[in-house]
Every structure is written in structure tokens, then in C-alpha cells.
Amino acid sequence: MNPVGLDVSELEPVSRRSTAEIVADRIRTAIMRGTFAPGAQLGEVDLSSRLGVSRGPLREAMQRLVAEGLLRSERHRGLFVRELGPDDVRDVYLARTAVERAAALQVLAGDRGTAVVALEIPLGAMESAAAAGDAVALADADHDFHAALVAASGSPRLRRMTEGLLVETRMCLAAFQQTAPPAAELLVEHQRLRDALRDGHTELLLDRLAAHMDDAVQRILAAMPGAA
């Protein structure tokens, strides 16, 4: 039965993810992990060959990343990975603090138990990465912890904002890896965030979250040339 009178015979099956989306994800991950360094130029011919895709989906993917603020376009020159300055770092963490604070308050008012269970997965990954001395896996687990915290809020909009902010955070950290705190210290910071959430200590959780963000800003700025 076709209640709206549409001729559905001409409709093709809808692909869940377009090629452009997949390509954008791969380039985004490469930027996030520092494979494409800040300021690096991305050439269409090279990327098309490396990714095994045609120019059309590649251009669409790159324009998505321009819209997200990860790439910048220079007239007659091409596309470059955006470089983050001191003001960008402060702004990224300002936004992250606001978003994660809002998410934390939502979680505290809801099902804390389910949220804590979700946080145990990235905490376990963080502990394994710290023991193995795997900096990339540690950063991935850190990323996943904060993504899980925001996801537990149940807000799709907070989650979408967090996705972009976490990519920009990883760009900062990839450029200044020497600023990362010792792995054991980073693990303890996240365990304390989990503990405050689990115990329902609102002010303690918000204070620890703000301190966690402030410490990251100071470490990154300390390694940035010209940062005051």
C-alpha cells in the first residue's frame, strides 16, 4: 500500500553512508592524529590515489571539512590543514568546558549508573594504553571518555558539538605531544572524574572538569611559540 500516491519503483535504495562521508572520516582522523600536520597542503591527485576514490567524492569530503573548520581554502593555492593559534586553543577548551559541564549536569540529574558503566570502557582502554606506553591509544581512550560522558547526557546537539571540538583538541595535542601529562597522571584525572560522577558530587565533578580543561590549556600554550 502506498498512502501518499508516490511511484516508488523509481527510487533507489538509500546508502547509509556516502563515499564522501567515509572519505571525510578518514581525512578527519588523519588530521586528528597528526598524519596531516597543521599547515600541510592536501593535494587532490595524491589523496585521490591514496584513498582510491574519484575527485567528486573527495572534493565533497574536503568541502565538508572546510565547513567544519578543519581545512582552510586559499584562492589559487588549494586546501590546507588549519593551524590553531593560542586564541583557538583557549576557545576550543572554553567551548568544551561549557558543553561537558552541561552534559555532566544532565547525567547527574538522570541515570548516573549507566553513564559510569559506559565510562569504564574508555577507562579500561586508557589503563591498558598507559601500561603499554602507547601514546596514540591513550589519546584515543581519552577522546572516547569525553565522548561517552557527553553521549550519556542524551543530547544529540551536545554530542554533535563535542565531536567537532574533540577533533580540534586532538589537532592541538598532535602538534604538541610533549605537553601531555604522564600517562598515570592522566588516568587518575579521568578516574577522579568518574568517581565524582558516580558519587553524585556535583560541585566536585564540575571543579575537577574545569581543572582538567585548564591544565590542558596551560600545557598546550606552554609549548606554543609566542603564546602568552
Residue, then its C-alpha position, 0 to 999 in steps of 0.5 A: m500500500n502506498p498512502v501518499g500516491l508516490d511511484v516508488s519503483e523509481l527510487e533507489p535504495v538509500s546508502r547509509r553512508s556516502t563515499a564522501e562521508i567515509v572519505a571525510d572520516r578518514i581525512r578527519t582522523a588523519i588530521m586528528r592524529g597528526t598524519f596531516a600536520p597543521g599547515a600541510q597542503l592536501g593535494e587532490v591527485d595524491l589523496s585521490s590515489r591514496l584513498g582510491v576514490s574519484r575527485g567528486p567524492l573527495r572534493e565533497a569530503m574536503q568541502r565538508l571539512v572546510a565547513e567544519g573548520l578543519l581545512r582552510s581554502e586559499r584562492h589559487r593555492g588549494l586546501f590546507v590543514r588549519e593551524l590553531g593559534p593560542d586564541d583557538v586553543r583557549d576557545v576550543y577548551l572554553a567551548r568544551t568546558a561549557v558543553e561537558r559541564a552541561a552534559a555532566l549536569q544532565v547525567l547527574a540529574g538522570d541515570r548516573g549508573t549507566a553513564v559510569v558503566a559506559l565510562e569504564i570502557p574508555l577507562g579500561a582502554m586508557e589503563s591498558a594504553a598507559a601500561a603499554g606506553d602507547a601514546v596514540a591509544l591513550a589519546d584515543a581512550d581519552h577522546d572516547f571518555h569525553a565522548a561517552l560522558v557527553a553521549a550519556s547526557g542524551s543530547p544529540r546537539l551536545r554530542r554533535m558539538t563535542e565531536g567537532l571540538l574533540v577533533e580540534t583538541r586532538m589537532c592541538l595535542a598532535a602538534f604538541q605531544q610533549t605537553a601531555p601529562p604522564a600517562a598515570e597522571l592522566l588516568v587518575e584525572h579521568q578516574r577522579l572524574r568518574d568517581a565524582l560522577r558516580d558519587g553524585h558530587t556535583e560541585l566536585l565533578l564540575d571543579r575537577l572538569a574545569a581543572h582538567m580543561d585548564d591544565a590542558v590549556q596551560r600545557i598546550l600554550a606552554a609549548m606554543p611559540g609566542a603564546a602568552 
